[in-house]
């Protein structure tokens, strides 16, 4: 494994958080989102992720491992998340 590199992604208004995480992981690895091998449902329930942050508007942080990354999602009380990807490739 190489050095850890950090990448931040702010989802567009209305973009599902699960889509934002998939996009952030692809961009952090310089991969096309449609061509990457990682499938989010292998690591986390995408529907639950979307509902947890965007439906409840809670200030919270969630962290999980996915596709040689550490994904951290930080949301403010308005439900506005920022996705931080630490790539371990």
Backbone atoms as SQL, in Angstrom:
CREATE TABLE atoms (id INTEGER PRIMARY KEY, chain TEXT, resi INTEGER, resn TEXT, atom TEXT, x REAL, y REAL, z REAL);
INSERT INTO atoms VALUES
  (1, 'A', 1, 'UNK', 'N', 0.828, -1.182, 0.000),
  (2, 'A', 1, 'UNK', 'CA', 0.000, 0.000, 0.000),
  (3, 'A', 1, 'UNK', 'C', 0.871, 1.243, 0.000),
  (4, 'A', 2, 'UNK', 'N', 0.381, 2.274, -0.617),
  (5, 'A', 2, 'UNK', 'CA', 1.099, 3.529, -0.658),
  (6, 'A', 2, 'UNK', 'C', 0.696, 4.437, 0.479),
  (7, 'A', 3, 'UNK', 'N', 1.059, 5.691, 0.327),
  (8, 'A', 3, 'UNK', 'CA', 0.711, 6.680, 1.332),
  (9, 'A', 3, 'UNK', 'C', -0.787, 6.953, 1.323),
  (10, 'A', 4, 'UNK', 'N', -1.295, 7.385, 2.458),
  (11, 'A', 4, 'UNK', 'CA', -2.701, 7.757, 2.545),
  (12, 'A', 4, 'UNK', 'C', -2.885, 9.144, 1.949),
  (13, 'A', 5, 'UNK', 'N', -3.879, 9.287, 1.091),
  (14, 'A', 5, 'UNK', 'CA', -4.201, 10.574, 0.478),
  (15, 'A', 5, 'UNK', 'C', -5.638, 10.918, 0.825),
  (16, 'A', 6, 'UNK', 'N', -5.895, 12.176, 1.159),
  (17, 'A', 6, 'UNK', 'CA', -7.243, 12.618, 1.520),
  (18, 'A', 6, 'UNK', 'C', -7.911, 13.302, 0.339),
  (19, 'A', 7, 'UNK', 'N', -9.203, 13.075, 0.228),
  (20, 'A', 7, 'UNK', 'CA', -10.013, 13.662, -0.835),
  (21, 'A', 7, 'UNK', 'C', -11.363, 14.038, -0.229),
  (22, 'A', 8, 'UNK', 'N', -11.856, 15.228, -0.544),
  (23, 'A', 8, 'UNK', 'CA', -13.151, 15.684, -0.031),
  (24, 'A', 8, 'UNK', 'C', -14.132, 15.857, -1.177),
  (25, 'A', 9, 'UNK', 'N', -15.373, 15.513, -0.912),
  (26, 'A', 9, 'UNK', 'CA', -16.421, 15.618, -1.924),
  (27, 'A', 9, 'UNK', 'C', -17.680, 16.155, -1.259),
  (28, 'A', 10, 'UNK', 'N', -18.244, 17.228, -1.816),
  (29, 'A', 10, 'UNK', 'CA', -19.508, 17.769, -1.322),
  (30, 'A', 10, 'UNK', 'C', -20.591, 17.447, -2.339),
  (31, 'A', 11, 'UNK', 'N', -21.578, 16.653, -1.936),
  (32, 'A', 11, 'UNK', 'CA', -22.647, 16.271, -2.869),
  (33, 'A', 11, 'UNK', 'C', -23.448, 17.486, -3.349),
  (34, 'A', 12, 'UNK', 'N', -23.923, 17.387, -4.577),
  (35, 'A', 12, 'UNK', 'CA', -24.826, 18.402, -5.108),
  (36, 'A', 12, 'UNK', 'C', -26.157, 18.309, -4.384),
  (37, 'A', 13, 'UNK', 'N', -26.918, 19.405, -4.383),
  (38, 'A', 13, 'UNK', 'CA', -28.259, 19.377, -3.787),
  (39, 'A', 13, 'UNK', 'C', -29.079, 18.283, -4.445),
  (40, 'A', 14, 'UNK', 'N', -29.694, 17.448, -3.637),
  (41, 'A', 14, 'UNK', 'CA', -30.541, 16.382, -4.146),
  (42, 'A', 14, 'UNK', 'C', -29.802, 15.113, -4.540),
  (43, 'A', 15, 'UNK', 'N', -28.472, 15.141, -4.540),
  (44, 'A', 15, 'UNK', 'CA', -27.703, 13.942, -4.880),
  (45, 'A', 15, 'UNK', 'C', -27.772, 12.960, -3.714),
  (46, 'A', 16, 'UNK', 'N', -28.196, 11.730, -3.948),
  (47, 'A', 16, 'UNK', 'CA', -28.233, 10.754, -2.859),
  (48, 'A', 16, 'UNK', 'C', -26.830, 10.565, -2.277),
  (49, 'A', 17, 'UNK', 'N', -26.761, 10.425, -0.971),
  (50, 'A', 17, 'UNK', 'CA', -25.476, 10.289, -0.315),
  (51, 'A', 17, 'UNK', 'C', -24.726, 9.041, -0.782),
  (52, 'A', 18, 'UNK', 'N', -25.441, 7.970, -1.042),
  (53, 'A', 18, 'UNK', 'CA', -24.784, 6.757, -1.533),
  (54, 'A', 18, 'UNK', 'C', -24.105, 7.012, -2.883),
  (55, 'A', 19, 'UNK', 'N', -24.746, 7.781, -3.734),
  (56, 'A', 19, 'UNK', 'CA', -24.148, 8.146, -5.026),
  (57, 'A', 19, 'UNK', 'C', -22.920, 9.015, -4.814),
  (58, 'A', 20, 'UNK', 'N', -23.008, 9.930, -3.862),
  (59, 'A', 20, 'UNK', 'CA', -21.869, 10.795, -3.555),
  (60, 'A', 20, 'UNK', 'C', -20.671, 9.990, -3.070),
  (61, 'A', 21, 'UNK', 'N', -20.914, 8.989, -2.227),
  (62, 'A', 21, 'UNK', 'CA', -19.815, 8.157, -1.723),
  (63, 'A', 21, 'UNK', 'C', -19.178, 7.378, -2.870),
  (64, 'A', 22, 'UNK', 'N', -19.968, 6.789, -3.729),
  (65, 'A', 22, 'UNK', 'CA', -19.438, 6.037, -4.874),
  (66, 'A', 22, 'UNK', 'C', -18.613, 6.966, -5.770),
  (67, 'A', 23, 'UNK', 'N', -19.117, 8.144, -6.022),
  (68, 'A', 23, 'UNK', 'CA', -18.402, 9.120, -6.846),
  (69, 'A', 23, 'UNK', 'C', -17.104, 9.550, -6.173),
  (70, 'A', 24, 'UNK', 'N', -17.160, 9.823, -4.877),
  (71, 'A', 24, 'UNK', 'CA', -15.969, 10.262, -4.142),
  (72, 'A', 24, 'UNK', 'C', -14.876, 9.195, -4.151),
  (73, 'A', 25, 'UNK', 'N', -15.255, 7.937, -3.946),
  (74, 'A', 25, 'UNK', 'CA', -14.272, 6.849, -3.969),
  (75, 'A', 25, 'UNK', 'C', -13.643, 6.749, -5.364),
  (76, 'A', 26, 'UNK', 'N', -14.449, 6.823, -6.393),
  (77, 'A', 26, 'UNK', 'CA', -13.918, 6.750, -7.764),
  (78, 'A', 26, 'UNK', 'C', -12.969, 7.909, -8.041),
  (79, 'A', 27, 'UNK', 'N', -13.360, 9.113, -7.682),
  (80, 'A', 27, 'UNK', 'CA', -12.514, 10.275, -7.936),
  (81, 'A', 27, 'UNK', 'C', -11.228, 10.222, -7.115),
  (82, 'A', 28, 'UNK', 'N', -11.319, 9.739, -5.889),
  (83, 'A', 28, 'UNK', 'CA', -10.120, 9.622, -5.049),
  (84, 'A', 28, 'UNK', 'C', -9.110, 8.654, -5.648),
  (85, 'A', 29, 'UNK', 'N', -9.600, 7.670, -6.402),
  (86, 'A', 29, 'UNK', 'CA', -8.724, 6.681, -7.029),
  (87, 'A', 29, 'UNK', 'C', -8.455, 6.973, -8.504),
  (88, 'A', 30, 'UNK', 'N', -8.873, 8.153, -8.958),
  (89, 'A', 30, 'UNK', 'CA', -8.702, 8.526, -10.371),
  (90, 'A', 30, 'UNK', 'C', -9.314, 7.488, -11.296),
  (91, 'A', 31, 'UNK', 'N', -10.506, 7.019, -10.942),
  (92, 'A', 31, 'UNK', 'CA', -11.226, 6.032, -11.741),
  (93, 'A', 31, 'UNK', 'C', -12.540, 6.628, -12.237),
  (94, 'A', 32, 'UNK', 'N', -13.030, 6.109, -13.328),
  (95, 'A', 32, 'UNK', 'CA', -14.348, 6.477, -13.814),
  (96, 'A', 32, 'UNK', 'C', -15.381, 5.810, -12.916),
  (97, 'A', 33, 'UNK', 'N', -16.375, 6.547, -12.514),
  (98, 'A', 33, 'UNK', 'CA', -17.371, 6.020, -11.572),
  (99, 'A', 33, 'UNK', 'C', -18.086, 4.792, -12.127),
  (100, 'A', 34, 'UNK', 'N', -18.295, 4.718, -13.426),
  (101, 'A', 34, 'UNK', 'CA', -18.985, 3.577, -14.025),
  (102, 'A', 34, 'UNK', 'C', -18.068, 2.385, -14.280),
  (103, 'A', 35, 'UNK', 'N', -16.765, 2.600, -14.259),
  (104, 'A', 35, 'UNK', 'CA', -15.826, 1.522, -14.548),
  (105, 'A', 35, 'UNK', 'C', -15.149, 0.944, -13.307),
  (106, 'A', 36, 'UNK', 'N', -15.340, 1.587, -12.139),
  (107, 'A', 36, 'UNK', 'CA', -14.681, 1.066, -10.938),
  (108, 'A', 36, 'UNK', 'C', -15.273, -0.286, -10.545),
  (109, 'A', 37, 'UNK', 'N', -14.469, -1.086, -9.890),
  (110, 'A', 37, 'UNK', 'CA', -14.874, -2.437, -9.504),
  (111, 'A', 37, 'UNK', 'C', -15.667, -2.470, -8.196),
  (112, 'A', 38, 'UNK', 'N', -15.510, -1.454, -7.358),
  (113, 'A', 38, 'UNK', 'CA', -16.149, -1.452, -6.045),
  (114, 'A', 38, 'UNK', 'C', -17.654, -1.231, -6.173),
  (115, 'A', 39, 'UNK', 'N', -18.421, -2.006, -5.400),
  (116, 'A', 39, 'UNK', 'CA', -19.876, -1.871, -5.344),
  (117, 'A', 39, 'UNK', 'C', -20.239, -1.520, -3.911),
  (118, 'A', 40, 'UNK', 'N', -20.893, -0.389, -3.717),
  (119, 'A', 40, 'UNK', 'CA', -21.162, 0.120, -2.378),
  (120, 'A', 40, 'UNK', 'C', -21.914, -0.888, -1.510),
  (121, 'A', 41, 'UNK', 'N', -22.826, -1.633, -2.093),
  (122, 'A', 41, 'UNK', 'CA', -23.631, -2.571, -1.300),
  (123, 'A', 41, 'UNK', 'C', -22.806, -3.720, -0.724),
  (124, 'A', 42, 'UNK', 'N', -21.562, -3.877, -1.176),
  (125, 'A', 42, 'UNK', 'CA', -20.672, -4.878, -0.575),
  (126, 'A', 42, 'UNK', 'C', -20.238, -4.459, 0.831),
  (127, 'A', 43, 'UNK', 'N', -20.303, -3.157, 1.118),
  (128, 'A', 43, 'UNK', 'CA', -19.802, -2.637, 2.388),
  (129, 'A', 43, 'UNK', 'C', -20.843, -1.956, 3.269),
  (130, 'A', 44, 'UNK', 'N', -21.898, -1.420, 2.678),
  (131, 'A', 44, 'UNK', 'CA', -22.868, -0.664, 3.466),
  (132, 'A', 44, 'UNK', 'C', -24.221, -0.651, 2.748),
  (133, 'A', 45, 'UNK', 'N', -25.291, -0.556, 3.517),
  (134, 'A', 45, 'UNK', 'CA', -26.634, -0.483, 2.951),
  (135, 'A', 45, 'UNK', 'C', -26.868, 0.938, 2.426),
  (136, 'A', 46, 'UNK', 'N', -26.926, 1.079, 1.118),
  (137, 'A', 46, 'UNK', 'CA', -27.038, 2.389, 0.487),
  (138, 'A', 46, 'UNK', 'C', -28.337, 3.105, 0.855),
  (139, 'A', 47, 'UNK', 'N', -29.451, 2.383, 0.909),
  (140, 'A', 47, 'UNK', 'CA', -30.729, 3.011, 1.270),
  (141, 'A', 47, 'UNK', 'C', -30.697, 3.539, 2.698),
  (142, 'A', 48, 'UNK', 'N', -30.113, 2.768, 3.598),
  (143, 'A', 48, 'UNK', 'CA', -30.007, 3.207, 4.993),
  (144, 'A', 48, 'UNK', 'C', -29.108, 4.435, 5.106),
  (145, 'A', 49, 'UNK', 'N', -28.021, 4.442, 4.353),
  (146, 'A', 49, 'UNK', 'CA', -27.111, 5.588, 4.359),
  (147, 'A', 49, 'UNK', 'C', -27.831, 6.851, 3.906),
  (148, 'A', 50, 'UNK', 'N', -28.564, 6.749, 2.803),
  (149, 'A', 50, 'UNK', 'CA', -29.305, 7.910, 2.297),
  (150, 'A', 50, 'UNK', 'C', -30.315, 8.410, 3.330),
  (151, 'A', 51, 'UNK', 'N', -31.065, 7.506, 3.919),
  (152, 'A', 51, 'UNK', 'CA', -32.098, 7.892, 4.868),
  (153, 'A', 51, 'UNK', 'C', -31.552, 8.423, 6.175),
  (154, 'A', 52, 'UNK', 'N', -30.458, 7.850, 6.635),
  (155, 'A', 52, 'UNK', 'CA', -29.892, 8.239, 7.918),
  (156, 'A', 52, 'UNK', 'C', -29.489, 9.704, 7.943),
  (157, 'A', 53, 'UNK', 'N', -28.821, 10.147, 6.918),
  (158, 'A', 53, 'UNK', 'CA', -28.337, 11.517, 6.899),
  (159, 'A', 53, 'UNK', 'C', -29.353, 12.497, 6.324),
  (160, 'A', 54, 'UNK', 'N', -29.925, 12.158, 5.184),
  (161, 'A', 54, 'UNK', 'CA', -30.698, 13.150, 4.465),
  (162, 'A', 54, 'UNK', 'C', -32.149, 13.242, 4.929),
  (163, 'A', 55, 'UNK', 'N', -32.680, 12.227, 5.543),
  (164, 'A', 55, 'UNK', 'CA', -34.066, 12.290, 5.998),
  (165, 'A', 55, 'UNK', 'C', -34.179, 12.795, 7.434),
  (166, 'A', 56, 'UNK', 'N', -33.164, 12.542, 8.246),
  (167, 'A', 56, 'UNK', 'CA', -33.260, 12.881, 9.660),
  (168, 'A', 56, 'UNK', 'C', -32.630, 14.211, 10.044),
  (169, 'A', 57, 'UNK', 'N', -31.826, 14.788, 9.184),
  (170, 'A', 57, 'UNK', 'CA', -31.179, 16.078, 9.443),
  (171, 'A', 57, 'UNK', 'C', -30.501, 16.110, 10.808),
  (172, 'A', 58, 'UNK', 'N', -29.673, 15.130, 11.060),
  (173, 'A', 58, 'UNK', 'CA', -28.942, 15.043, 12.312),
  (174, 'A', 58, 'UNK', 'C', -27.484, 15.435, 12.098),
  (175, 'A', 59, 'UNK', 'N', -26.928, 16.113, 13.092),
  (176, 'A', 59, 'UNK', 'CA', -25.497, 16.387, 13.057),
  (177, 'A', 59, 'UNK', 'C', -24.803, 15.104, 13.491),
  (178, 'A', 60, 'UNK', 'N', -24.030, 14.504, 12.592),
  (179, 'A', 60, 'UNK', 'CA', -23.398, 13.238, 12.926),
  (180, 'A', 60, 'UNK', 'C', -22.211, 12.962, 12.024),
  (181, 'A', 61, 'UNK', 'N', -21.458, 11.950, 12.416),
  (182, 'A', 61, 'UNK', 'CA', -20.327, 11.461, 11.640),
  (183, 'A', 61, 'UNK', 'C', -20.436, 9.953, 11.530),
  (184, 'A', 62, 'UNK', 'N', -20.185, 9.433, 10.344),
  (185, 'A', 62, 'UNK', 'CA', -20.181, 7.995, 10.109),
  (186, 'A', 62, 'UNK', 'C', -18.888, 7.656, 9.379),
  (187, 'A', 63, 'UNK', 'N', -18.226, 6.593, 9.816),
  (188, 'A', 63, 'UNK', 'CA', -16.987, 6.181, 9.175),
  (189, 'A', 63, 'UNK', 'C', -17.038, 4.681, 8.895),
  (190, 'A', 64, 'UNK', 'N', -16.569, 4.294, 7.709),
  (191, 'A', 64, 'UNK', 'CA', -16.509, 2.884, 7.355),
  (192, 'A', 64, 'UNK', 'C', -15.385, 2.664, 6.350),
  (193, 'A', 65, 'UNK', 'N', -14.953, 1.417, 6.246),
  (194, 'A', 65, 'UNK', 'CA', -13.907, 1.027, 5.300),
  (195, 'A', 65, 'UNK', 'C', -14.571, 0.569, 4.005),
  (196, 'A', 66, 'UNK', 'N', -14.016, 1.003, 2.868),
  (197, 'A', 66, 'UNK', 'CA', -14.580, 0.639, 1.577),
  (198, 'A', 66, 'UNK', 'C', -13.515, 0.765, 0.500),
  (199, 'A', 67, 'UNK', 'N', -13.298, -0.303, -0.261),
  (200, 'A', 67, 'UNK', 'CA', -12.413, -0.283, -1.428),
  (201, 'A', 67, 'UNK', 'C', -11.070, 0.373, -1.136),
  (202, 'A', 68, 'UNK', 'N', -10.338, -0.145, -0.200),
  (203, 'A', 68, 'UNK', 'CA', -9.028, 0.367, 0.239),
  (204, 'A', 68, 'UNK', 'C', -9.073, 1.843, 0.634),
  (205, 'A', 69, 'UNK', 'N', -10.219, 2.267, 1.160),
  (206, 'A', 69, 'UNK', 'CA', -10.348, 3.633, 1.663),
  (207, 'A', 69, 'UNK', 'C', -10.993, 3.613, 3.040),
  (208, 'A', 70, 'UNK', 'N', -10.847, 4.726, 3.718),
  (209, 'A', 70, 'UNK', 'CA', -11.658, 5.012, 4.893),
  (210, 'A', 70, 'UNK', 'C', -12.586, 6.140, 4.465),
  (211, 'A', 71, 'UNK', 'N', -13.878, 5.863, 4.467),
  (212, 'A', 71, 'UNK', 'CA', -14.875, 6.868, 4.096),
  (213, 'A', 71, 'UNK', 'C', -15.454, 7.460, 5.375),
  (214, 'A', 72, 'UNK', 'N', -15.410, 8.775, 5.485),
  (215, 'A', 72, 'UNK', 'CA', -15.974, 9.479, 6.630),
  (216, 'A', 72, 'UNK', 'C', -16.993, 10.474, 6.098),
  (217, 'A', 73, 'UNK', 'N', -18.199, 10.406, 6.627),
  (218, 'A', 73, 'UNK', 'CA', -19.249, 11.331, 6.220),
  (219, 'A', 73, 'UNK', 'C', -19.583, 12.181, 7.430),
  (220, 'A', 74, 'UNK', 'N', -19.499, 13.491, 7.254),
  (221, 'A', 74, 'UNK', 'CA', -19.772, 14.435, 8.330),
  (222, 'A', 74, 'UNK', 'C', -20.931, 15.309, 7.871),
  (223, 'A', 75, 'UNK', 'N', -21.973, 15.383, 8.694),
  (224, 'A', 75, 'UNK', 'CA', -23.146, 16.191, 8.335),
  (225, 'A', 75, 'UNK', 'C', -23.445, 17.194, 9.438),
  (226, 'A', 76, 'UNK', 'N', -23.888, 18.385, 9.020),
  (227, 'A', 76, 'UNK', 'CA', -24.318, 19.380, 9.992),
  (228, 'A', 76, 'UNK', 'C', -25.805, 19.186, 10.286),
  (229, 'A', 77, 'UNK', 'N', -26.380, 20.001, 11.142),
  (230, 'A', 77, 'UNK', 'CA', -27.778, 19.822, 11.543),
  (231, 'A', 77, 'UNK', 'C', -28.761, 20.065, 10.409),
  (232, 'A', 78, 'UNK', 'N', -28.309, 20.657, 9.321),
  (233, 'A', 78, 'UNK', 'CA', -29.181, 20.853, 8.159),
  (234, 'A', 78, 'UNK', 'C', -29.173, 19.639, 7.242),
  (235, 'A', 79, 'UNK', 'N', -28.371, 18.635, 7.598),
  (236, 'A', 79, 'UNK', 'CA', -28.289, 17.435, 6.778),
  (237, 'A', 79, 'UNK', 'C', -27.362, 17.579, 5.597),
  (238, 'A', 80, 'UNK', 'N', -26.488, 18.598, 5.627),
  (239, 'A', 80, 'UNK', 'CA', -25.547, 18.831, 4.532),
  (240, 'A', 80, 'UNK', 'C', -24.270, 18.042, 4.777),
  (241, 'A', 81, 'UNK', 'N', -24.074, 16.943, 4.066),
  (242, 'A', 81, 'UNK', 'CA', -22.901, 16.100, 4.321),
  (243, 'A', 81, 'UNK', 'C', -21.679, 16.496, 3.479),
  (244, 'A', 82, 'UNK', 'N', -20.530, 16.175, 4.022),
  (245, 'A', 82, 'UNK', 'CA', -19.272, 16.241, 3.298),
  (246, 'A', 82, 'UNK', 'C', -18.669, 14.849, 3.394),
  (247, 'A', 83, 'UNK', 'N', -18.208, 14.323, 2.279),
  (248, 'A', 83, 'UNK', 'CA', -17.607, 12.996, 2.235),
  (249, 'A', 83, 'UNK', 'C', -16.095, 13.160, 2.186),
  (250, 'A', 84, 'UNK', 'N', -15.421, 12.563, 3.153),
  (251, 'A', 84, 'UNK', 'CA', -13.961, 12.565, 3.179),
  (252, 'A', 84, 'UNK', 'C', -13.498, 11.140, 2.881),
  (253, 'A', 85, 'UNK', 'N', -12.632, 11.016, 1.900),
  (254, 'A', 85, 'UNK', 'CA', -12.083, 9.720, 1.525),
  (255, 'A', 85, 'UNK', 'C', -10.589, 9.743, 1.806),
  (256, 'A', 86, 'UNK', 'N', -10.120, 8.770, 2.566),
  (257, 'A', 86, 'UNK', 'CA', -8.693, 8.563, 2.772),
  (258, 'A', 86, 'UNK', 'C', -8.334, 7.314, 1.975),
  (259, 'A', 87, 'UNK', 'N', -7.630, 7.527, 0.880),
  (260, 'A', 87, 'UNK', 'CA', -7.249, 6.410, 0.017),
  (261, 'A', 87, 'UNK', 'C', -5.972, 5.783, 0.545),
  (262, 'A', 88, 'UNK', 'N', -5.988, 4.462, 0.653),
  (263, 'A', 88, 'UNK', 'CA', -4.838, 3.724, 1.154),
  (264, 'A', 88, 'UNK', 'C', -4.124, 2.967, 0.036),
  (265, 'A', 89, 'UNK', 'N', -4.335, 3.397, -1.177),
  (266, 'A', 89, 'UNK', 'CA', -3.676, 2.744, -2.320),
  (267, 'A', 89, 'UNK', 'C', -2.298, 3.334, -2.517);
